[in-house]
Amino acid sequence: MDSVDWRLNSVERMGDLSLRAAGAPRVVDCPYGKAVEFGGEADALFAQSNPLQGLAQFTLEILFYPAAGGLREQRFFHAGQVHGERVLFETRLTGDGYWYLDTFISSGESNCTLLNEDFLHPVDEWYYLAMSCDGKEQINYVNGSQERRGAVDFGAQGEGALAMGVRLNEVCWFKGAIAAVRLTPVALGVDQLLSP
């Protein structure tokens, strides 16, 4: 059950993953050390591999900062294929200083969208997000609290890519910052998640 912990302290590498930058994402100081900041219009990081490839279940955790003034719909973490099998973290901004989480899994003929419109959080703050999938169910969390869960028939993903700061096809740009990503090859319980 070994986790892979990635700190975003470079726009060229994330652990053993080589990154390609689009636009001008930049490394900034944050309360957790370093983070990569995305401007919301053209900044992103891409890797030519899918970190979820071969996993039958997983937990993804992301330490991120959603900034005010971004697009209403933003995709800030996209692993897999552009339109096929994929896993996404997204934000929805309300326009009055709040955001809510949207997570999505597509696997084979199955998909699951968890849209957390009843769970509003202020922008311009740091949050720990998590998405777990045990092969049958997706659950998402903000700061260690479960928000939504839904059924999905998840099978191990194949080859693909990774985008941070935008969707893989470069739409729905993210304004904010990402400091860390942790991937665990099992579905973790709430007591095992990162928290503030």
Rosetta blueprint (number, residue, H / E / L):
1 M L
2 D L
3 S L
4 V E
5 D E
6 W E
7 R E
8 L L
9 N L
10 S L
11 V L
12 E L
13 R E
14 M E
15 G L
16 D L
17 L E
18 S E
19 L L
20 R E
21 A E
22 A E
23 G L
24 A L
25 P L
26 R E
27 V E
28 V E
29 D E
30 C E
31 P L
32 Y L
33 G E
34 K E
35 A E
36 V E
37 E E
38 F E
39 G E
40 G L
41 E L
42 A L
43 D L
44 A E
45 L E
46 F E
47 A E
48 Q L
49 S L
50 N L
51 P L
52 L L
53 Q E
54 G L
55 L L
56 A L
57 Q L
58 F E
59 T E
60 L E
61 E E
62 I E
63 L E
64 F E
65 Y E
66 P E
67 A L
68 A L
69 G L
70 G L
71 L L
72 R L
73 E E
74 Q E
75 R E
76 F E
77 F E
78 H E
79 A E
80 G E
81 Q L
82 V L
83 H L
84 G L
85 E L
86 R E
87 V E
88 L E
89 F E
90 E E
91 T E
92 R E
93 L E
94 T L
95 G L
96 D L
97 G L
98 Y E
99 W E
100 Y E
101 L E
102 D E
103 T E
104 F E
105 I E
106 S E
107 S E
108 G L
109 E L
110 S E
111 N E
112 C E
113 T E
114 L E
115 L E
116 N L
117 E L
118 D L
119 F L
120 L L
121 H E
122 P E
123 V L
124 D L
125 E L
126 W L
127 Y E
128 Y E
129 L E
130 A E
131 M E
132 S E
133 C E
134 D L
135 G L
136 K L
137 E E
138 Q E
139 I E
140 N E
141 Y E
142 V E
143 N L
144 G L
145 S E
146 Q E
147 E E
148 R E
149 R E
150 G E
151 A E
152 V L
153 D L
154 F L
155 G L
156 A L
157 Q E
158 G L
159 E L
160 G L
161 A E
162 L E
163 A E
164 M E
165 G L
166 V L
167 R L
168 L L
169 N L
170 E L
171 V L
172 C L
173 W L
174 F L
175 K E
176 G E
177 A E
178 I E
179 A E
180 A E
181 V E
182 R E
183 L E
184 T E
185 P L
186 V L
187 A L
188 L L
189 G L
190 V H
191 D H
192 Q H
193 L L
194 L L
195 S L
196 P L
